[in-house]
Structures are given as C-alpha cells and as structure tokens.
Amino acid sequence: MNNKMSLVLLALMLLLFGGCNKNHYDLSEVNGVNAEGEMLLPLASASYSLSDLMKKFQLDDLIFSDASGNLFLEHTYEYFDAVKGSDVLRFKDNSLEEQYSIENPFPFLPIQIDTSVRFTQAFTLESEHIRLLSAMIKSGVFAFDFASNMAQINRVVIGCYEIKDANGRPVEFVWEKNGTHEFDMSGLRFETETYNTLNLNCEVYFSVNGVLGPEITFDIALMITDLAVDEMSGWVEDYHAPNVIDTAYTLFSENIVGSLEINAVDVRFLTRSSFDMSAQLIIDTAFLSGPGMEPLSLFDEMPQVLDIKPSSEFEEVFHHVLHGRLNAHGGQGYAVTDFVLNPFGVTDLVTIREENTLDLLGQVRLPFEFKVDDVRYLDTVGMDISVFESPEWIENLTLELTVNSNLPFNLTGDFIMYDMENQCVIDTLANNLTLINSTFDGQMNSNTFSLVVDNEKVQSIMRSDSLILSFNLDTDGHDAVLNANQIMEVFLKARVKYNGIIE
C-alpha cells in the first residue's frame, strides 16, 4: 500500500520521464541512405486527469473524491474485541488448606470402629472484578485431597448446594482413595445468595482402632483451577483492559523527504458495545512523531475520557479536526489507552455473555489539501542502453516536451547520468528543469522545455547504466487542493540531426 500512496504525488513526474525512454527508432534496416539533415518526429501526446492517473496506477482503491472532485485519503483503524466477554468471565486459580480436629472419646479401642464426621467449609471464587450470583460454567477443575493423623479415611463426600447439574440437582464430589481427586466442572450451573461463594458440606468416613491420642485431625486441601463461565448474572466492578499502540506509519515512499503542512484532517472515533453496562475509553497519550517534526498530539487535552453506551451499531464518541505538520515519508504513532467497564461502580444486576464485545473504529480522513515547501523526491532508475542502434550516426538529438497543466504545484528536477558499477557521475542531462508551473485558479499553464543530447552526450549515455532523479515539489506558499478533474496534457517531439552514410 505504501508504494501506491507514494505514486499519488509522483505519478505525474514519473509519467513525464517514462514517456521519454520508451520510444526509439531502429535504423539497422536502412541501407545506403544519406542521413545528413534534421528531422522533427512527433513521438507522443496524451491527456490525463488525476482521476485517470489514479486508475492507471491502481490508486482508486486508496483515494476517494467528494461531490466536487476534491481528493482525500481515508483510513479506518479497526480494533475489534478491545474487551471480550470471554476475558471478563475468567477467574483466578484459588486454593485452600485447612485442618480440623475432634476430641478422641476412645483413647483405647481393642477393635476397629467405623464412623464419620461432618463439617462445612466456605470456598471463594477468586476475581478482582466479577461479583457473580449465577452462571453457566464453561470450564474448570475442582480438586481436593484428605489426610488424617490417626484415622484411616475410607471415603469423603463433598456436596455443594450452589453447584447444580443440568437437572437442577446439587452435585456431589466423592473421594475414595488416597491422593488428589480432580473433577471436571464443565456444563454445571452456579447459583448463590452470597456472590462468588461456595459452601462445601464435607462428610468424612473413617476407621480407627488401637491406642489413640487425645485428638484426631483431618487435613483438607481444596483447589479450583481454569474456571471460566460463558454467561453470568451479577455485576462488574470497573474491569480494565489497558492497551499500548506503538507502530510505524508511512505516508509516502522512503524516496520522499521533507514535511507537509496539513489542514483539516478529520479524526473520528466510533464505538460499539454489546455489554449491558456503561463503559469508557480513557486515552492517556496519543501522538504522531517523526524525523524533523515536533510530536503532533491527536488531542488538545489529556487524558481524554470518552463515554461509551451499550449499542448494537457503531456510534460516534469523538470528532476532532487536526492541524499540524507531518514528515512526508512517515513516522511513529504512539498511544496509551484503557477500556473500562462499569467505570462508575454501579451495582445494578447485569448479564454478561461470552460473546459480548466492545469494539472501536478510528477513522482518519486526510484531504489532499496541504502546503509544501521542502519536499524532495530522490531515486535512481536503471537504463537499458540497448535502445540505441548505432548512436555514432546521431550528431544531435533534442527531446522537446510540452506540458499543459492546471495542477496546483511547481515541479522542478535534475537528471544525472550515473555509472552504478563504478559509483561515479558521468554527466548531467538537465539541472533545475521546470516541469510544471503551479496554477491555483483552474486556468491551464503551458511549459515547454528541451533536453539536448549531442554526440558527446550520447557517448556518455553509452557509459551510463543509471539515471539519478532529483525532484523538488512546492506550492508557492499556497494551500494546494488536489482535484480529480485537474489535468495534465503532454506532447513529446524528437528533433534528430544526422550526419553520415548508413551502410
């Protein structure tokens, strides 16, 4: 995309140069002709509007025009799932270790006795922001282990009235051997009157005999891991989703250096939230930076707090017109943001589902309306010297180019012959050549210039394999507006003087 964007300003100049090296005459089939004299050869003519050039260089998918034909670049930044219900509905892993003891009523038992003990243990579902009253459990593992100092534990049954199966019956977790037992909680339902709390009713069946101490102790280890729900009822306490954007952006190709003074850049933020609660987007930092430019802030005041309401469609939450100076090639974009659910701590009962999302769209419309005073395009293009058939017959070659234009900028350029292999300049074809004169009233300007290539320069060309292009672009201190209906007409002629007999 960056190469396409660079052609928006360069298509005109490259078109001019490109027309000059695609036409040549093959004299190899002309025999015994006296080639002395001068010939004027019309080589090419064309008329292009900016709209034509966009289509020619396949830019029409990047650049748009309004009803008046004024051109603009429109970019949309999509940040979908900035907050996801599936992220909100996850719990931290939590574990608990407790010891229970009972007084031993039988210090000495000649025979084995089988008995049981019952107790209740509260267990908390750990979360910093979810206060859950009911939910469908998507995934999770409930694990526990038991041990005793004197008793032989035969069986443990843990019942929980807050966790029910698909038929609404409270579930029971049964332990019948030594070691940790794990139970899959997927598909179960959680309901409680005290948020995030499980009340576990434990029944421990054990055997004792022989000489016992004064107390029998039971050690219990409980753990819930990887717990997530796909739907819940309850409330959320200011859930935060921070984000940092640190990225490079490109306006035009790396061959372009300098800066552009831009006006009336339209910046809009739109949000869409399927969460049944208020939200906010807090922007602590947002600026553009680049070589040779002061950081350009996207907001007049910081932090910027944007309120977000539940909506099934995107709604505008921010609109600002930006002015400033940008590096012509590009730079860095940096922003620190935080999306917050229920920022005001409202305790109204809400329902959150796994598919809930909060999405952001950033829209930037950059009109091709700017002031240019120091933009330069530098490039080196390869040349195929095989287009010259017997250049020794040419005494003088003049390329005459007429450009009619109502484009709102000046374009001047240097054309330098270069030997890439030996890294040296061979010759200068043109220096500070005016290609286009600016016009701001819609009237056509005409400019004609010539490139004279004598026999000596033809020999120089034969020793060159590259051409250095150096173009300067400026708008005479005006705010230039590019319009799809602005045109450029090109007329190319070659005046050739021959001296010799072609055998």
Steps between C-alpha positions, in 0.01 A plus 500: 500500500789739576633481143158583366469802727838633391376505140225748580748789484760330281281357224512826307877541504568134430257509210696785345829320529356160412377630166851603403670163511240275342527627141797442268565439133680196366719605203656158445277428201576830318788450253695748283296804606657843535398585854617860502239756606239546771170327564214600735325189626176520702539221752204515735214702641263427783255664737453378854277608786592414857208259492653330192837475675343341806351230281816463293711437810221308681463764769122525483463249783696732735391849397146635491338820380205704622217642290725788383779264397735596784722207589555354847661198660279315747640244740305295755670348802306200632544379856239229540471307827670774699307343789365146466242332718714187502782699664272654761346164593822335618604441861836470667617166629434466871593243766439443869657276767330445837533265797208376710525315830264305724550385858563127519232340723669160482867516611524124464304285255553124498307474172467715185216750497356652182351848547468836328529874557326790329608864456441797267769691316454828306695540180536823297504532122789743456450808278595867528206628296219238475232477765315189389158384620419247230682362200538218250843344550695466177811334640680436826651229719407439865769302683539391865696267726461375862733360765483419875748455783341182640192406302481294187287706260275274296282743314428873472186652351489877429160641416436856381153649476633794291617272215227311314489263205288538186194366688535749785630248755790599730817318404715275721873438465613164640854409614569127560875449500822672594627781282353809334169460320406729208150569367401673176247779566410570134127533438402547867305799627593727787239681716560673832359764729847620601702598195802289401451261794471122516388328822646149501334238720765238575428149631809301597462122557796349688614205718697504828637236746783443749655763725409850385606846604273766651403647159431370152589756230392518139693699238309624196644655182258661250572662160306641204700571184430623144151615596308687230128557446323575173212695654451665838262716697643739755704816465845617400724735693699720255654238273808646322647400163816712446670516163811661351529582128857558380521472124665647194288665233588598143349777290724489194802298390842523661620686188308808619651721768369821656178597672141587418287760674158338520165661572157378597586135563176348621543256791204296631466221754195271500419225748260206520431313822274200562573510876193589703678778691673832452867513397778748432801536276777686683785627280801608702736560208457525122741668260679471166872558472766480232834635381507877474161557665370587842274232653146564380240429770168358384316671786506850649466371857624187675381264629205473264200319650235377256172359630367186331138387514358156410422495128455241227638745240811717493441841656729803488666584832767745376540741208794737457661699217879478513756750370877464497810388315588143405814344365437428131630143527343399831582448865379339820154485653478448876196474727422375851136406553279328754151360444297488822172316562270649765737790580251653747461186713126458443365198691203433276460133410629429147544199275833438325542246223811354344417653160474857635758736348603863505635617161674816383526665158739785436437691177749750357419701189806676359403748225755562228512856617839600630786745481832367371826691527781248545404165348758326283476174308824307443528182295735305276359313204679253279539564125512256213751652255421231242223730370770696314570344159834640365506824705807620305266612217326752724659843499237663715180380668252740662197379696233772516233456765198728539290468814163674542374475857266655755660309790558710815873444551840572349719210397868542417758228449856392433594214264849355565668217307665250735730198473374268773779246454777757555293720732562824311306780330546499120310811391205730574216499251301774668532715811210667682271435206145634543252229415177650636405857595234524769158651444235562766213651297424197285654658188743297290871580506726394216869422529739377229854385560767315308757236582793528258709188454797559268735232374731540798212454743381199302841345565462591870165332505664189359726494808208544741269237638285712733326833521478696826173690538475790742167684508393797712132558572351819644168682501624863491385550858140412409275234645475267204183300442519197269187434298412195291414730207838674485685398185840488337559488124831370366645550148836340422707561185850394400717722280777279359800624297691231311845519350630201300425228247320195631636186330 
